[in-house]
């Protein structure tokens, strides 16, 4: 690992008062949380249900096969026992507490930054900690859903609850997207953590960034890495504490 580069990045971050983080799914995978795209998880899901995670996590599957949807969701998505922030999240939180971080933009629905007290998170895909009755709009927690017997129903309407998530095939919340784009456009330093520059999260938002301090930290090389101004390969949990 290039120590000179790490010192350069540390100085750059320390001198900036307008930093934005784009946090990818590998941040959560480093904490032991299973991503639906992980090959071993996808294989296990297909063996158990006969469907891929991408097929199950759709509006039509939730509507037509709600019992199977929630069996999968409670078994593979609501991972309450694993949801603990890692060293990378702690480092980002320190940056927020210093006043230099303006926003954390993430596709992750697990809320690890909020567990540390962050107030600057934009969850583009929503949250697995919130569930809503489609009829009366009453909200329920992940604990309520995880402890339910089979399908989680609204206590008032007896209607199956819906996760506060953008499922596959659904459009993301325009307000969140616009807010994220605005932060990226104004950013001095843009930190892409645990995501490639070819992922949906970065590909859509990078077009709003016009600065020259795009820093990417990821565990392995990917397509379009050369578009970043600075690249460090390795685990975010090991690198971030050294530069923040």
C-alpha positions in Angstrom: 0.0 0.0 0.0 1.3 3.4 -1.0 1.9 5.3 2.3 2.7 8.5 0.4 -0.7 8.4 -1.3 -2.5 7.7 2.0 -0.7 10.8 3.6 -1.7 12.8 0.5 -5.4 11.8 0.9 -5.3 12.4 4.6 -4.1 15.9 4.1 -6.7 16.5 1.3 -9.6 15.3 3.5 -8.4 17.4 6.5 -8.3 20.5 4.4 -11.7 20.2 2.9 -15.0 21.4 4.4 -17.2 20.0 1.7 -16.9 16.2 1.5 -19.5 13.8 0.2 -19.4 10.0 0.6 -20.9 7.5 -1.9 -21.1 4.3 0.2 -21.3 1.0 -1.7 -22.6 -2.4 -0.7 -19.0 -3.7 0.0 -19.0 -1.5 3.1 -21.8 -3.7 4.5 -20.3 -7.0 3.2 -17.1 -6.2 5.2 -19.3 -6.2 8.3 -20.7 -9.7 7.5 -24.0 -8.6 6.0 -25.1 -10.7 3.1 -25.7 -8.9 -0.2 -28.4 -10.3 -2.6 -25.7 -10.2 -5.3 -23.2 -12.4 -3.4 -22.9 -15.6 -5.5 -23.1 -18.0 -2.5 -26.2 -16.3 -1.2 -27.9 -16.2 -4.7 -27.2 -19.9 -5.2 -28.6 -20.9 -1.8 -31.7 -18.8 -2.4 -32.3 -20.4 -5.8 -31.9 -23.9 -4.3 -34.3 -23.1 -1.5 -37.0 -21.3 -3.4 -36.5 -21.9 -7.1 -36.2 -18.2 -7.7 -33.3 -15.8 -7.7 -33.2 -12.9 -5.2 -33.8 -10.5 -8.1 -37.0 -12.4 -9.0 -38.3 -12.5 -5.4 -37.6 -8.8 -4.6 -40.2 -7.5 -7.1 -43.6 -5.8 -6.6 -45.4 -8.6 -8.5 -43.8 -11.3 -6.3 -44.7 -9.4 -3.1 -48.3 -9.1 -4.4 -48.8 -12.6 -5.7 -46.6 -14.7 -3.5 -46.4 -12.6 -0.3 -45.8 -15.6 2.1 -42.8 -16.8 0.1 -41.6 -13.1 -0.3 -41.5 -12.7 3.5 -40.1 -16.1 4.2 -37.1 -15.0 2.0 -37.1 -11.5 3.4 -37.0 -12.5 7.0 -34.4 -15.2 6.4 -32.0 -13.3 4.1 -32.6 -9.6 4.3 -33.5 -8.7 7.9 -30.2 -9.7 9.4 -30.7 -8.1 12.8 -28.0 -10.2 14.5 -25.4 -9.1 11.9 -26.3 -5.4 11.7 -23.3 -3.8 13.4 -21.3 -0.9 11.9 -17.7 -1.6 11.1 -14.5 0.4 11.4 -15.2 2.1 8.0 -18.6 3.4 9.2 -17.0 4.6 12.4 -14.4 6.5 10.4 -17.0 8.1 8.2 -19.0 9.1 11.4 -15.9 10.8 12.8 -15.7 12.8 9.5 -19.3 13.9 10.0 -18.7 14.9 13.6 -15.8 17.1 12.5 -18.2 19.1 10.4 -16.4 18.4 7.1 -18.8 15.8 5.8 -22.0 17.1 4.0 -23.7 13.9 3.0 -23.6 10.1 2.9 -25.3 8.7 -0.1 -25.9 5.0 -0.2 -27.8 2.2 -1.8 -27.6 0.2 1.4 -30.9 -0.1 3.3 -29.4 -1.5 6.5 -29.0 1.8 8.4 -25.5 1.2 9.8 -24.5 4.9 9.7 -27.7 5.9 11.6 -26.8 3.3 14.3 -23.8 5.5 15.0 -25.9 8.6 15.1 -25.5 10.0 11.6 -28.0 12.6 10.5 -26.7 13.1 7.0 -27.6 9.8 5.2 -29.6 9.7 2.0 -30.8 6.1 1.5 -31.6 6.0 -2.2 -33.3 2.6 -2.0 -35.1 3.1 1.3 -34.7 1.2 4.6 -35.3 -2.3 5.8 -36.1 -0.9 9.3 -39.4 0.6 8.2 -42.6 -1.1 7.0 -45.9 0.5 5.9 -49.5 -0.6 5.7 -50.6 0.1 2.1 -54.1 1.0 3.3 -53.8 3.1 6.5 -50.1 4.0 6.1 -49.3 3.0 9.7 -45.6 2.3 10.1 -44.0 -0.8 11.7 -40.5 -1.7 12.7 -38.1 -4.4 11.5 -38.4 -6.1 14.9 -42.2 -6.3 14.5 -41.8 -7.9 11.0 -39.0 -10.3 12.1 -41.0 -11.6 15.0 -44.2 -12.0 13.1 -45.5 -15.5 12.4 -45.4 -15.8 8.6 -46.8 -12.8 6.8 -46.6 -9.5 8.8 -50.0 -7.8 8.8 -51.2 -4.4 9.8 -52.8 -4.6 13.2 -55.6 -2.4 12.1 -56.3 -3.4 8.5 -55.1 -7.0 8.5 -53.3 -6.1 5.3 -49.8 -7.4 4.5 -47.2 -4.8 5.2 -44.8 -3.4 2.5 -41.1 -2.8 3.1 -40.1 0.9 2.7 -37.8 -0.2 -0.2 -37.5 0.4 -3.9 -37.9 -3.2 -5.2 -36.5 -4.4 -8.5 -38.3 -2.7 -11.4 -39.5 0.3 -9.3 -38.3 3.8 -9.8 -36.2 5.4 -7.0 -37.6 8.3 -5.0 -37.0 11.4 -7.1 -36.6 13.7 -4.1 -33.8 11.6 -2.8 -32.1 11.4 -6.2 -32.3 15.1 -6.7 -31.0 15.8 -3.2 -28.1 13.4 -3.7 -27.2 15.0 -7.1 -27.2 18.5 -5.5 -24.7 17.4 -2.8 -22.4 15.7 -5.4 -22.5 18.8 -7.6 -21.3 21.0 -4.7 -18.7 18.6 -3.3 -15.1 19.5 -3.1 -13.9 15.9 -2.2 -16.0 13.0 -3.4 -15.3 9.7 -1.6 -16.5 6.5 -3.4 -16.2 3.8 -0.8 -16.8 0.1 -1.4 -18.3 0.6 -4.9 -16.9 0.6 -8.4 -17.3 3.6 -10.7 -19.3 1.4 -13.0 -22.1 0.7 -10.4 -25.5 2.3 -10.6 -24.8 4.4 -7.6 -21.7 6.1 -9.0 -22.5 6.0 -12.7 -25.6 8.1 -12.3 -24.2 10.6 -9.8 -20.7 11.1 -11.1 -22.0 13.1 -14.0 -22.8 15.9 -11.5 -19.3 16.1 -10.0 -16.9 18.6 -11.7 -14.1 18.6 -9.1 -10.7 16.9 -9.3 -10.7 15.1 -6.0 -12.6 12.0 -6.7 -11.2 9.3 -4.4 -12.2 5.7 -4.9 -11.4 3.0 -2.3 -12.5 -0.5 -3.2 -11.3 -4.0 -2.6 -10.5 -4.9 -6.2 -9.9 -3.3 -9.6 -13.0 -2.7 -11.8 -13.9 -1.2 -15.1 -13.5 2.6 -15.3 -11.3 2.9 -12.2 -9.1 5.3 -14.3 -11.9 7.9 -14.1 -11.1 8.5 -10.5 -8.4 11.0 -9.6 -7.1 8.8 -6.8 -7.5 5.0 -6.3 -6.7 2.8 -3.4 -7.3 -0.9 -3.4 -8.1 -2.6 -0.1 -10.7 -3.0 2.6 -12.4 0.3 3.6 -12.3 -0.9 7.2 -8.5 -0.9 7.0 -7.9 2.1 4.9 -10.4 4.7 6.1 -9.0 4.9 9.7 -5.6 5.8 8.2 -6.8 8.8 6.2 -9.6 10.2 8.5 
